[in-house]
Amino acid sequence: ILDGIQRSLKDIYEVTQSIYIPKGVNVPSLARDVSWEFVPMNVKTGSHITGGDLYGLVHENTLVKHRMLIPPKANGTVTYIAAAGNYNVTDVGLETEFDGEKEKYTMLQVWPVRQPRPVTEKLPANHPLLTGQRVLDSLFPCVQGGTTAIPGASGCGKTVISQPLCKYCTSDVSVYVDWAERANEMFEVLRDFPELTVEIEVVTDSIMKRTAFVANTS
């Protein structure tokens, strides 16, 4: 559960021991003391790589897998690749050399929020996003990778649609943003979601493992 600028509310509480967020508090978005399972892929010492190449896979939990990519505009020859094992986000997982200069890469990448990530091409949207709501799937179908908006005035029922979407849609990860809404709406989400499970590739687990909440409420 994060605030509007990706600070963990739990970490803020542990630092301040207060239900309020004081001015100037600073906590990392990703815990530096937590170890993650890293599995190297497609790369070995001596390999030539460039921006966007896949060099590893990190298992956050049983439902979410993060693919480790070379940052944009980076390239070189691999001089070190970490063996499979558990590492934190500050451990060096990959080292490259180009024109006599070495660069080290960790599982953490920092990127300006207002600067789009560069892409080579946009993939066509070929798969439907099944929402679990028959009125949407039949009359207003969505597509995986697409954008959908639900406009409406206060009290028209936008939240009634957004919460089931986050619960039942066929997505790998759900990010539920409660922006400038009443805090009781986030309370309802935190009350209902932990009771739900999801089955992905014959693995049944809590839906909370694939869900991130941004609680920027009033």
Backbone as a chain_set.jsonl record, in Angstrom:
{"seq": "ILDGIQRSLKDIYEVTQSIYIPKGVNVPSLARDVSWEFVPMNVKTGSHITGGDLYGLVHENTLVKHRMLIPPKANGTVTYIAAAGNYNVTDVGLETEFDGEKEKYTMLQVWPVRQPRPVTEKLPANHPLLTGQRVLDSLFPCVQGGTTAIPGASGCGKTVISQPLCKYCTSDVSVYVDWAERANEMFEVLRDFPELTVEIEVVTDSIMKRTAFVANTS", "coords": {"N": [[0.857, -1.178, 0.0], [0.749, 2.068, -1.015], [1.572, 5.611, -0.942], [0.793, 8.658, -2.761], [3.235, 9.172, -4.046], [4.692, 6.868, -4.211], [5.59, 5.894, -1.723], [5.826, 3.609, 0.895], [3.114, 3.094, 3.008], [3.128, 1.565, 5.301], [5.861, 1.508, 5.987], [6.261, 4.222, 6.485], [4.68, 4.559, 8.746], [6.056, 2.915, 10.562], [8.381, 4.381, 10.863], [7.539, 6.888, 11.83], [5.613, 6.359, 13.763], [3.0, 7.269, 13.699], [-0.334, 8.015, 12.583], [-0.495, 9.875, 10.681], [1.061, 11.514, 7.858], [3.985, 13.05, 8.135], [5.577, 16.164, 7.175], [8.286, 15.996, 4.939], [9.141, 13.373, 5.441], [10.936, 10.483, 4.45], [11.093, 7.512, 2.792], [12.341, 4.506, 1.282], [11.112, 3.314, -1.897], [11.334, 0.627, -2.524], [12.145, -2.041, -0.411], [15.309, -2.228, 1.08], [16.452, -4.276, 2.488], [15.314, -6.687, 1.918], [15.426, -9.876, 0.449], [15.411, -11.224, -2.848], [14.523, -13.81, -5.139], [16.677, -14.534, -7.699], [17.112, -15.402, -11.082], [19.344, -16.069, -13.583], [19.164, -15.4, -17.131], [19.514, -16.149, -20.583], [21.972, -14.875, -20.863], [25.513, -14.835, -20.585], [28.927, -14.742, -19.41], [30.845, -12.778, -21.566], [28.917, -12.403, -23.457], [27.304, -10.221, -25.808], [25.394, -7.407, -25.27], [22.537, -5.196, -25.371], [20.461, -2.249, -24.857], [17.354, -3.119, -23.417], [17.593, -5.866, -23.602], [16.955, -9.072, -22.182], [18.087, -10.28, -19.12], [17.638, -11.649, -16.775], [15.419, -13.126, -14.3], [13.18, -12.344, -11.748], [11.557, -13.549, -8.948], [8.941, -12.263, -7.345], [6.829, -13.215, -5.822], [4.643, -16.09, -5.653], [2.972, -15.463, -7.75], [3.809, -13.197, -9.186], [6.244, -12.246, -11.492], [9.249, -10.634, -12.212], [10.869, -9.291, -14.984], [14.204, -8.826, -15.714], [15.694, -6.25, -17.361], [18.123, -4.826, -19.594], [19.013, -1.443, -19.12], [17.675, 1.296, -21.134], [19.632, 2.563, -23.876], [21.964, 1.446, -22.959], [24.812, -0.687, -23.393], [27.206, -3.256, -24.275], [29.798, -5.651, -23.361], [29.326, -8.552, -21.495], [30.815, -8.91, -18.401], [30.381, -9.949, -15.952], [27.93, -11.941, -14.434], [25.441, -12.522, -12.128], [25.09, -15.498, -10.191], [22.388, -17.886, -9.893], [20.243, -17.232, -7.189], [19.528, -15.652, -3.989], [19.108, -12.192, -3.685], [19.394, -8.714, -2.717], [17.982, -5.482, -3.681], [20.112, -3.802, -4.063], [22.356, -5.259, -4.602], [24.872, -6.176, -6.942], [23.978, -7.414, -10.021], [24.71, -7.685, -12.631], [27.419, -6.954, -14.78], [28.937, -4.918, -17.19], [31.139, -4.123, -19.957], [32.322, -1.506, -21.977], [34.14, 0.104, -24.417], [36.325, 0.223, -22.667], [35.19, 1.107, -20.308], [33.438, 0.221, -17.385], [30.215, -0.858, -16.34], [27.888, -1.268, -13.735], [25.0, -3.118, -12.81], [22.009, -3.31, -10.976], [19.101, -4.902, -9.452], [17.422, -2.813, -9.23], [16.042, -0.083, -10.904], [16.015, 3.343, -11.566], [13.855, 5.799, -12.785], [12.794, 8.757, -14.456], [9.543, 9.94, -13.758], [8.042, 11.429, -15.52], [9.12, 10.984, -17.972], [8.772, 9.096, -20.786], [9.33, 5.565, -21.214], [11.541, 4.385, -23.688], [10.561, 2.655, -26.687], [10.813, 0.062, -29.152], [8.838, -0.803, -30.928], [5.256, -0.707, -30.951], [3.254, -3.223, -29.728], [0.625, -5.075, -31.296], [-2.753, -5.151, -30.072], [-4.113, -8.048, -29.211], [-5.528, -9.674, -27.51], [-8.369, -10.184, -25.49], [-9.384, -8.336, -22.572], [-10.756, -9.83, -20.071], [-13.249, -8.965, -17.904], [-14.974, -10.038, -16.052], [-17.393, -8.911, -15.676], [-20.414, -9.116, -17.148], [-21.873, -7.205, -18.574], [-19.93, -5.423, -19.41], [-18.062, -7.054, -20.798], [-19.603, -7.919, -22.929], [-20.945, -5.677, -24.112], [-19.18, -3.487, -23.944], [-16.379, -4.262, -24.68], [-13.023, -4.756, -23.494], [-9.445, -4.515, -24.089], [-6.382, -6.265, -23.674], [-3.632, -4.38, -22.717], [-4.704, -2.058, -23.625], [-6.475, 1.113, -23.196], [-8.916, 2.298, -21.018], [-11.634, 4.321, -20.074], [-13.772, 5.487, -17.467], [-15.968, 7.724, -17.235], [-17.819, 9.988, -15.112], [-20.116, 11.55, -12.837], [-19.946, 12.457, -9.313], [-20.939, 9.843, -7.197], [-22.158, 8.293, -9.124], [-21.452, 5.669, -9.545], [-18.923, 4.799, -10.343], [-16.892, 3.616, -8.811], [-18.104, 1.224, -8.165], [-17.786, -0.207, -10.465], [-14.997, -0.18, -10.85], [-13.808, -1.546, -8.672], [-14.697, -4.369, -8.856], [-13.444, -4.839, -11.335], [-10.715, -4.751, -10.7], [-10.623, -6.922, -9.034], [-11.431, -9.239, -10.51], [-10.512, -9.27, -13.176], [-8.671, -10.504, -16.051], [-5.724, -10.156, -15.604], [-2.153, -9.858, -15.101], [-1.096, -8.274, -13.082], [-2.55, -5.98, -10.799], [-3.127, -2.584, -10.266], [-4.456, -0.545, -8.006], [-5.667, 2.581, -7.774], [-6.561, 4.943, -5.543], [-7.516, 7.934, -5.755], [-7.763, 11.075, -4.421], [-10.188, 10.437, -3.324], [-12.752, 9.499, -0.941], [-11.675, 8.212, 2.208], [-13.023, 5.998, 3.128], [-13.613, 4.406, 0.956], [-11.203, 3.172, 0.264], [-10.932, 1.74, 2.602], [-12.989, -0.145, 2.314], [-11.953, -1.635, 0.189], [-9.606, -2.731, 1.333], [-10.783, -4.303, 3.206], [-12.216, -6.223, 1.756], [-10.546, -7.385, -0.268], [-8.389, -9.043, 0.863], [-9.745, -11.417, 1.393], [-10.111, -12.73, -0.958], [-9.152, -15.02, -3.565], [-6.996, -16.045, -6.279], [-6.578, -17.986, -9.212], [-3.896, -18.986, -11.035], [-2.284, -20.567, -13.561], [-2.704, -23.13, -12.383], [-2.063, -22.513, -9.792], [-3.207, -21.461, -6.751], [-3.715, -18.582, -4.951], [-3.551, -15.77, -2.654], [-5.253, -12.851, -3.734], [-4.078, -10.524, -3.084], [-1.387, -10.729, -3.558], [-0.932, -10.06, -6.155], [-1.654, -7.468, -6.363], [-1.387, -3.967, -6.081], [-1.8, -1.106, -4.069], [-2.584, 2.312, -4.249], [-2.971, 4.731, -2.059], [-4.118, 7.645, -1.975], [-5.866, 9.381, -0.505], [-8.502, 11.586, 0.682]], "CA": [[0.0, 0.0, 0.0], [1.632, 3.211, -1.206], [0.933, 6.914, -1.061], [0.788, 9.146, -4.132], [4.577, 9.242, -4.642], [5.285, 5.536, -4.1], [6.172, 5.61, -0.415], [5.044, 2.603, 1.608], [2.457, 3.63, 4.198], [3.578, 0.769, 6.44], [7.195, 1.975, 6.368], [6.122, 5.56, 7.069], [4.166, 4.405, 10.111], [7.111, 2.366, 11.413], [9.362, 5.433, 11.124], [6.971, 8.027, 12.561], [4.674, 5.919, 14.8], [1.857, 8.176, 13.62], [-1.258, 7.71, 11.494], [-0.376, 10.971, 9.726], [2.318, 11.569, 7.116], [4.581, 14.367, 8.398], [6.314, 16.793, 6.09], [9.701, 15.683, 4.805], [9.501, 11.983, 5.7], [11.46, 9.857, 3.243], [11.346, 6.072, 2.889], [12.548, 3.964, -0.066], [9.968, 2.633, -2.505], [11.611, -0.801, -2.409], [12.917, -2.351, 0.797], [16.7, -2.555, 0.764], [16.905, -5.416, 3.279], [14.565, -7.879, 1.519], [16.091, -10.643, -0.605], [14.536, -11.754, -3.885], [15.108, -14.921, -5.893], [17.128, -14.119, -9.027], [17.49, -16.491, -11.983], [19.901, -15.503, -14.824], [18.572, -15.922, -18.362], [19.929, -15.717, -21.926], [23.221, -14.108, -20.842], [26.656, -15.411, -19.894], [30.13, -13.92, -19.55], [31.273, -12.683, -22.959], [27.781, -12.073, -24.318], [27.129, -8.82, -26.188], [24.02, -7.038, -24.96], [22.168, -3.803, -25.595], [19.283, -1.843, -24.101], [16.141, -3.901, -23.608], [17.844, -7.31, -23.557], [16.572, -9.757, -20.944], [19.217, -10.996, -18.536], [17.287, -12.376, -15.56], [14.032, -13.188, -13.844], [13.078, -12.233, -10.296], [10.264, -13.988, -8.439], [8.501, -11.499, -6.172], [6.06, -14.204, -5.071], [4.208, -17.188, -6.514], [2.151, -14.959, -8.852], [4.42, -12.078, -9.913], [7.629, -12.409, -11.924], [9.805, -9.425, -12.814], [11.918, -9.538, -15.963], [15.294, -7.865, -15.598], [16.1, -5.783, -18.682], [19.198, -3.847, -19.668], [18.433, -0.101, -19.273], [17.791, 1.89, -22.475], [20.887, 3.214, -24.271], [23.113, 0.728, -22.4], [25.312, -1.782, -24.225], [28.55, -3.687, -23.915], [30.09, -7.071, -23.223], [29.111, -8.994, -20.119], [32.007, -9.37, -17.684], [29.936, -10.646, -14.736], [26.502, -12.184, -14.274], [25.248, -13.182, -10.838], [24.54, -16.848, -10.215], [21.04, -17.993, -9.328], [20.256, -17.134, -5.731], [18.754, -14.568, -3.384], [19.83, -10.923, -3.627], [18.553, -7.54, -2.513], [17.949, -4.612, -4.86], [21.365, -3.053, -4.191], [23.429, -6.166, -5.006], [25.193, -6.132, -8.365], [23.577, -8.632, -10.715], [25.289, -7.722, -13.971], [28.467, -5.965, -15.056], [29.299, -4.891, -18.606], [32.277, -3.275, -20.324], [32.246, -0.942, -23.332], [35.195, 1.112, -24.617], [37.17, 0.301, -21.486], [34.437, 1.554, -19.141], [32.573, -0.811, -16.833], [28.961, -0.427, -15.725], [27.274, -2.274, -12.878], [23.545, -3.015, -12.786], [21.314, -4.026, -9.906], [17.702, -5.172, -9.765], [16.69, -1.553, -9.088], [16.239, 0.956, -11.904], [15.325, 4.6, -11.263], [13.498, 6.426, -14.052], [11.916, 9.922, -14.257], [8.154, 9.553, -13.963], [7.48, 12.177, -16.641], [9.836, 10.632, -19.198], [8.332, 7.765, -21.235], [10.362, 4.589, -21.553], [11.59, 4.203, -25.145], [10.16, 1.348, -27.211], [11.129, -0.138, -30.563], [7.554, -0.831, -31.616], [4.096, -1.002, -30.124], [2.676, -4.503, -30.109], [-0.829, -5.01, -31.508], [-3.59, -5.693, -29.0], [-4.779, -9.213, -29.798], [-6.188, -10.499, -26.504], [-9.366, -9.429, -24.718], [-9.272, -8.244, -21.122], [-12.028, -10.285, -19.507], [-13.439, -8.235, -16.656], [-15.87, -10.723, -15.128], [-18.674, -8.197, -15.701], [-20.985, -9.469, -18.444], [-22.307, -6.017, -19.312], [-18.743, -4.846, -20.039], [-17.46, -7.989, -21.747], [-20.466, -8.083, -24.099], [-21.293, -4.411, -24.757], [-18.025, -2.584, -23.978], [-15.197, -5.115, -24.458], [-11.708, -4.131, -23.316], [-8.359, -5.283, -24.672], [-5.16, -6.238, -22.877], [-2.713, -3.387, -23.232], [-5.434, -0.874, -24.053], [-6.848, 2.127, -22.218], [-10.364, 2.427, -20.859], [-12.024, 5.37, -19.134], [-15.144, 5.431, -16.962], [-16.308, 9.058, -16.725], [-19.088, 10.084, -14.393], [-20.163, 12.476, -11.713], [-19.849, 11.849, -7.987], [-22.075, 9.027, -6.796], [-22.772, 7.601, -10.263], [-21.139, 4.246, -9.516], [-17.636, 4.457, -10.966], [-16.177, 2.697, -7.925], [-18.78, -0.073, -8.245], [-17.202, -0.9, -11.612], [-13.538, -0.292, -10.755], [-13.4, -2.569, -7.707], [-14.763, -5.71, -9.463], [-12.427, -4.956, -12.378], [-9.444, -5.067, -10.048], [-10.731, -8.237, -8.394], [-11.727, -10.4, -11.339], [-10.057, -9.202, -14.557], [-7.603, -11.44, -16.42], [-4.456, -9.431, -15.701], [-1.077, -10.391, -14.267], [-0.929, -7.38, -11.934], [-3.553, -4.921, -10.686], [-2.735, -1.406, -9.48], [-5.694, 0.16, -7.664], [-5.316, 3.938, -7.346], [-7.659, 5.68, -4.915], [-6.952, 9.28, -5.842], [-8.639, 12.171, -4.001], [-11.488, 9.906, -2.932], [-12.936, 9.373, 0.502], [-10.87, 7.115, 2.75], [-13.833, 4.809, 3.381], [-13.561, 3.54, -0.221], [-10.014, 2.342, 0.432], [-11.221, 0.813, 3.696], [-13.775, -1.247, 1.751], [-11.05, -2.466, -0.607], [-8.726, -3.477, 2.232], [-11.604, -5.272, 3.92], [-12.708, -7.277, 0.87], [-9.54, -8.033, -1.107], [-7.65, -10.15, 1.485], [-10.548, -12.632, 1.449], [-10.235, -13.279, -2.303], [-8.027, -15.773, -4.119], [-6.934, -16.103, -7.729], [-5.907, -19.193, -9.699], [-3.101, -18.726, -12.227], [-1.446, -21.727, -13.892], [-3.035, -24.127, -11.352], [-1.619, -22.036, -8.485], [-4.218, -20.643, -6.09], [-3.08, -17.764, -3.918], [-4.276, -14.548, -2.32], [-5.236, -11.828, -4.781], [-3.234, -9.423, -2.615], [-0.025, -10.911, -4.057], [-0.807, -9.469, -7.488], [-2.323, -6.175, -6.3], [-0.751, -2.84, -5.391], [-2.763, -0.041, -3.786], [-2.105, 3.68, -4.056], [-3.991, 5.362, -1.214], [-3.909, 9.093, -1.886], [-7.242, 9.772, -0.219], [-8.73, 12.776, 1.489]], "C": [[0.898, 1.234, 0.0], [0.847, 4.512, -1.145], [1.112, 7.4, -2.497], [2.136, 9.239, -4.795], [5.381, 7.987, -4.312], [6.079, 5.338, -2.816], [5.259, 4.643, 0.32], [4.439, 3.203, 2.874], [2.881, 2.862, 5.449], [4.946, 1.245, 6.922], [7.136, 3.36, 7.005], [5.635, 5.463, 8.506], [5.25, 3.878, 11.049], [8.162, 3.419, 11.758], [8.798, 6.502, 12.051], [6.109, 7.629, 13.743], [3.471, 6.858, 14.875], [0.97, 7.757, 12.46], [-1.225, 8.796, 10.428], [0.989, 10.917, 9.047], [2.929, 12.944, 7.332], [5.346, 14.887, 7.19], [7.778, 16.357, 6.11], [10.091, 14.246, 5.072], [9.907, 11.311, 4.389], [11.76, 8.391, 3.518], [11.516, 5.537, 1.472], [11.309, 3.25, -0.583], [10.107, 1.119, -2.419], [12.504, -1.04, -1.202], [14.323, -2.793, 0.41], [17.186, -3.813, 1.483], [16.175, -6.709, 2.931], [15.291, -8.563, 0.366], [15.061, -11.219, -1.567], [15.272, -12.86, -4.635], [15.415, -14.473, -7.321], [17.567, -15.334, -9.829], [18.05, -15.872, -13.262], [19.303, -16.178, -16.052], [19.273, -15.322, -19.575], [21.301, -15.051, -21.986], [24.292, -14.894, -20.097], [27.858, -14.499, -20.127], [30.633, -13.965, -20.993], [30.155, -12.348, -23.916], [27.748, -10.576, -24.609], [25.655, -8.459, -26.007], [23.809, -5.556, -25.241], [20.873, -3.509, -24.856], [18.044, -2.648, -24.44], [16.344, -5.396, -23.584], [17.483, -7.867, -22.18], [17.769, -10.523, -20.399], [18.869, -11.758, -17.264], [15.813, -12.294, -15.238], [14.034, -13.174, -12.326], [11.664, -12.608, -9.879], [9.922, -13.157, -7.202], [7.692, -12.387, -5.237], [5.611, -15.273, -6.051], [3.433, -16.713, -7.733], [2.868, -13.946, -9.735], [5.882, -12.377, -10.21], [8.084, -11.124, -12.616], [10.929, -9.807, -13.768], [12.959, -8.424, -15.89], [15.812, -7.517, -16.993], [17.278, -4.818, -18.568], [18.571, -2.464, -19.854], [18.57, 0.416, -20.704], [19.131, 2.6, -22.66], [22.123, 2.562, -23.659], [23.531, -0.378, -23.366], [26.705, -2.152, -23.752], [28.676, -5.192, -23.884], [29.985, -7.457, -21.756], [30.426, -9.496, -19.531], [31.643, -10.106, -16.4], [28.425, -10.763, -14.766], [26.318, -12.981, -12.995], [24.669, -14.576, -11.029], [23.139, -16.838, -9.622], [21.121, -17.991, -7.807], [19.412, -15.973, -5.26], [19.628, -13.325, -3.23], [18.859, -9.804, -3.257], [18.743, -6.575, -3.683], [19.217, -3.783, -5.033], [22.544, -3.944, -4.579], [23.631, -6.097, -6.52], [24.836, -7.468, -9.004], [24.225, -8.793, -12.068], [26.333, -6.62, -14.095], [28.854, -6.064, -16.519], [30.49, -3.961, -18.821], [32.112, -2.809, -21.756], [33.254, 0.195, -23.442], [36.028, 1.319, -23.357], [36.474, 0.766, -20.225], [33.471, 0.458, -18.693], [31.346, -0.184, -16.176], [28.388, -1.587, -14.92], [25.771, -2.024, -12.79], [22.985, -3.862, -11.642], [19.879, -4.309, -10.346], [16.852, -3.91, -9.71], [17.052, -0.601, -10.22], [15.404, 2.174, -11.516], [15.099, 5.342, -12.576], [12.582, 7.611, -13.785], [10.471, 9.597, -14.627], [7.544, 10.257, -15.17], [8.164, 11.862, -17.975], [9.428, 9.234, -19.641], [9.519, 6.838, -21.499], [10.363, 4.392, -23.068], [11.212, 2.781, -25.544], [10.544, 1.269, -28.683], [9.867, -0.121, -31.407], [6.449, -1.124, -30.615], [3.437, -2.278, -30.633], [1.175, -4.363, -30.326], [-1.581, -5.659, -30.353], [-4.445, -6.816, -29.577], [-5.593, -10.024, -28.804], [-7.177, -9.665, -25.699], [-9.026, -9.414, -23.233], [-10.632, -8.607, -20.546], [-12.177, -9.707, -18.111], [-14.237, -9.005, -15.621], [-17.221, -10.053, -15.013], [-19.295, -8.395, -17.081], [-21.401, -8.248, -19.256], [-21.122, -5.349, -20.005], [-18.176, -5.765, -21.109], [-18.294, -8.129, -23.02], [-20.697, -6.772, -24.843], [-20.106, -3.461, -24.903], [-16.74, -3.383, -23.745], [-13.912, -4.295, -24.371], [-10.642, -5.047, -23.914], [-7.14, -5.176, -23.77], [-4.143, -5.304, -23.527], [-3.378, -2.115, -23.688], [-5.722, 0.07, -22.902], [-8.359, 2.271, -22.203], [-10.656, 3.489, -19.813], [-13.482, 5.187, -18.734], [-15.478, 6.81, -16.399], [-17.649, 9.04, -16.001], [-18.99, 11.027, -13.223], [-20.064, 11.718, -10.394], [-21.122, 11.081, -7.652], [-22.739, 8.261, -7.914], [-22.43, 6.112, -10.314], [-19.84, 3.86, -10.179], [-16.871, 3.444, -10.126], [-16.788, 1.307, -7.967], [-18.238, -0.885, -9.413], [-15.709, -1.15, -11.398], [-13.096, -1.379, -9.784], [-13.545, -3.985, -8.258], [-13.757, -5.909, -10.588], [-11.094, -5.386, -11.789], [-9.463, -6.47, -9.45], [-10.697, -9.379, -9.402], [-11.152, -10.357, -12.747], [-8.864, -10.13, -14.786], [-6.296, -10.685, -16.658], [-3.424, -10.09, -14.8], [-0.926, -9.592, -12.981], [-2.041, -6.338, -11.966], [-3.003, -3.814, -9.795], [-3.995, -0.581, -9.25], [-5.321, 1.512, -7.064], [-6.567, 4.626, -6.816], [-7.199, 7.124, -4.763], [-8.014, 10.319, -5.498], [-10.056, 11.693, -3.706], [-11.578, 9.867, -1.413], [-12.204, 8.133, 1.009], [-11.698, 5.864, 2.978], [-13.856, 3.878, 2.17], [-12.328, 2.637, -0.158], [-10.204, 1.354, 1.569], [-12.017, -0.382, 3.194], [-12.884, -2.197, 0.957], [-10.174, -3.331, 0.292], [-9.493, -4.488, 3.069], [-11.953, -6.464, 3.036], [-11.59, -8.059, 0.188], [-8.793, -9.174, -0.407], [-8.425, -11.457, 1.558], [-10.623, -13.342, 0.106], [-8.971, -14.027, -2.706], [-8.105, -15.743, -5.639], [-6.167, -17.361, -8.118], [-5.222, -18.877, -11.018], [-2.152, -19.895, -12.429], [-1.493, -22.753, -12.759], [-2.486, -23.759, -9.974], [-2.692, -21.12, -7.92], [-3.574, -19.898, -4.933], [-3.911, -16.518, -3.683], [-4.145, -13.521, -3.434], [-4.367, -10.643, -4.38], [-1.814, -9.527, -3.169], [0.167, -10.344, -5.461], [-1.36, -8.043, -7.531], [-1.483, -5.164, -5.533], [-1.787, -1.736, -5.229], [-2.032, 1.286, -3.635], [-3.207, 4.435, -3.332], [-3.656, 6.833, -1.033], [-5.267, 9.748, -1.63], [-7.3, 11.05, 0.6], [-9.235, 12.381, 2.865]], "O": [[1.709, 1.42, 0.907], [-0.377, 4.524, -1.278], [1.537, 6.632, -3.36], [2.196, 9.376, -6.017], [6.601, 8.042, -4.153], [7.123, 4.686, -2.822], [4.045, 4.844, 0.36], [5.154, 3.752, 3.712], [2.98, 3.44, 6.531], [5.171, 1.373, 8.125], [7.871, 3.644, 7.951], [6.109, 6.188, 9.38], [5.36, 4.326, 12.19], [8.769, 3.359, 12.828], [9.49, 6.971, 12.955], [5.88, 8.441, 14.639], [2.991, 7.195, 15.957], [1.453, 7.209, 11.469], [-1.858, 8.656, 9.382], [1.944, 10.354, 9.582], [2.441, 13.921, 6.766], [5.713, 14.124, 6.297], [8.424, 16.349, 7.158], [11.268, 13.907, 4.945], [9.294, 11.543, 3.347], [12.582, 8.067, 4.374], [10.896, 6.058, 0.544], [10.551, 2.658, 0.186], [9.114, 0.409, -2.259], [13.491, -0.334, -0.994], [14.502, -3.627, -0.478], [18.227, -4.361, 1.123], [16.394, -7.729, 3.584], [15.721, -7.905, -0.581], [13.981, -11.646, -1.159], [16.498, -12.838, -4.746], [14.514, -14.079, -8.061], [18.298, -16.19, -9.331], [17.304, -15.203, -13.978], [18.976, -17.365, -16.027], [19.588, -14.132, -19.594], [21.751, -14.692, -23.074], [24.005, -15.544, -19.091], [27.8, -13.588, -20.953], [30.823, -15.037, -21.567], [30.413, -12.039, -25.08], [28.118, -9.763, -23.762], [24.775, -9.139, -26.536], [24.756, -4.775, -25.334], [20.256, -4.413, -24.292], [17.719, -2.838, -25.613], [15.366, -6.143, -23.548], [17.683, -7.213, -21.156], [18.391, -11.312, -21.11], [19.727, -12.454, -16.721], [15.066, -11.507, -15.819], [14.797, -13.903, -11.691], [10.69, -12.056, -10.392], [10.532, -13.322, -6.145], [7.845, -12.325, -4.018], [6.138, -15.358, -7.16], [3.25, -17.486, -8.673], [2.563, -13.847, -10.924], [6.659, -12.715, -9.316], [7.395, -10.596, -13.489], [11.833, -10.559, -13.402], [12.634, -7.24, -15.991], [16.308, -8.383, -17.714], [17.414, -4.092, -17.583], [17.668, -2.322, -20.679], [19.491, 0.014, -21.415], [19.685, 3.165, -21.717], [23.229, 3.077, -23.826], [22.694, -0.937, -24.074], [27.306, -1.455, -22.936], [27.782, -5.917, -24.321], [30.501, -6.76, -20.883], [31.068, -10.389, -20.085], [32.477, -10.802, -15.82], [27.723, -9.804, -15.085], [26.971, -14.006, -12.801], [23.855, -14.804, -11.924], [22.754, -15.894, -8.932], [21.964, -18.667, -7.216], [18.668, -15.377, -6.039], [20.743, -13.395, -2.713], [17.651, -9.929, -3.458], [19.563, -6.817, -4.569], [19.379, -3.123, -6.059], [23.628, -3.433, -4.86], [22.669, -5.974, -7.279], [25.325, -8.519, -8.589], [24.29, -9.899, -12.604], [26.159, -5.512, -13.588], [29.075, -7.16, -17.035], [30.803, -3.124, -17.974], [31.802, -3.601, -22.645], [33.224, 1.138, -22.652], [36.392, 2.446, -23.021], [37.098, 0.818, -19.165], [32.78, -0.151, -19.509], [31.426, 0.87, -15.545], [28.4, -2.735, -15.364], [25.322, -0.881, -12.708], [23.439, -4.978, -11.389], [19.492, -3.994, -11.471], [15.685, -3.933, -10.101], [18.23, -0.341, -10.467], [14.227, 2.046, -11.178], [16.018, 5.499, -13.379], [11.671, 7.498, -12.964], [10.212, 9.04, -15.694], [6.617, 9.729, -15.783], [7.802, 12.437, -19.002], [9.711, 8.268, -18.933], [10.576, 7.278, -21.951], [9.299, 4.248, -23.671], [11.507, 1.825, -24.827], [10.594, 2.285, -29.375], [9.828, 0.497, -32.47], [6.688, -1.716, -29.563], [3.106, -2.396, -31.813], [0.519, -3.608, -29.609], [-1.092, -6.606, -29.737], [-5.382, -6.568, -30.335], [-6.281, -10.966, -29.197], [-6.852, -8.557, -25.273], [-8.45, -10.367, -22.708], [-11.55, -7.786, -20.535], [-11.335, -9.931, -17.242], [-14.193, -8.674, -14.437], [-18.108, -10.561, -14.328], [-18.765, -7.899, -18.076], [-21.295, -8.25, -20.482], [-21.287, -4.766, -21.077], [-17.844, -5.313, -22.205], [-17.748, -8.428, -24.081], [-20.651, -6.746, -26.073], [-20.031, -2.711, -25.876], [-16.082, -3.203, -22.72], [-13.737, -3.294, -25.065], [-10.907, -6.213, -24.208], [-6.889, -4.129, -23.173], [-3.835, -5.417, -24.713], [-2.696, -1.177, -24.1], [-5.272, -0.144, -21.776], [-8.998, 2.355, -23.252], [-9.991, 3.544, -18.778], [-14.319, 4.787, -19.544], [-15.291, 7.046, -15.205], [-18.497, 8.184, -16.252], [-17.909, 11.27, -12.687], [-20.096, 10.488, -10.37], [-22.232, 11.592, -7.8], [-23.777, 7.636, -7.699], [-23.065, 5.367, -11.061], [-19.662, 2.698, -10.548], [-16.27, 2.516, -10.667], [-16.076, 0.314, -7.82], [-18.228, -2.115, -9.361], [-15.211, -2.225, -11.733], [-12.109, -2.069, -10.042], [-12.597, -4.761, -8.146], [-13.263, -7.02, -10.784], [-10.427, -6.275, -12.317], [-8.425, -7.128, -9.373], [-10.014, -10.379, -9.182], [-11.292, -11.342, -13.473], [-8.148, -10.492, -13.852], [-5.825, -10.591, -17.792], [-3.773, -10.795, -13.853], [-0.662, -10.156, -11.919], [-2.427, -5.868, -13.036], [-2.482, -4.073, -8.71], [-4.536, 0.012, -10.184], [-4.733, 1.582, -5.985], [-7.519, 4.861, -7.56], [-6.571, 7.488, -3.769], [-9.029, 10.437, -6.183], [-11.012, 12.458, -3.826], [-10.616, 10.161, -0.703], [-12.127, 7.123, 0.31], [-11.143, 4.765, 3.019], [-14.093, 2.681, 2.327], [-12.412, 1.456, -0.496], [-9.687, 0.238, 1.507], [-11.755, -1.514, 3.6], [-13.038, -3.415, 1.039], [-10.015, -4.527, 0.045], [-8.903, -5.435, 3.588], [-11.982, -7.597, 3.514], [-11.679, -9.282, 0.078], [-8.574, -10.208, -1.039], [-7.823, -12.511, 1.765], [-11.148, -14.453, 0.032], [-7.871, -13.713, -2.252], [-9.155, -15.451, -6.211], [-5.22, -17.754, -7.437], [-5.88, -18.541, -12.003], [-1.315, -20.181, -11.573], [-0.46, -23.184, -12.248], [-2.448, -24.605, -9.081], [-3.047, -20.116, -8.538], [-2.966, -20.501, -4.049], [-4.858, -16.241, -4.419], [-3.07, -13.341, -4.006], [-3.963, -9.848, -5.23], [-1.108, -8.522, -3.244], [1.3, -10.165, -5.909], [-1.518, -7.472, -8.61], [-0.939, -5.468, -4.471], [-2.562, -1.465, -6.146], [-0.996, 1.369, -2.976], [-4.248, 4.742, -3.913], [-2.997, 7.221, -0.068], [-5.748, 10.554, -2.426], [-6.297, 11.525, 1.133], [-9.49, 13.247, 3.702]]}, "num_chains": 1, "name": "protein.A"}
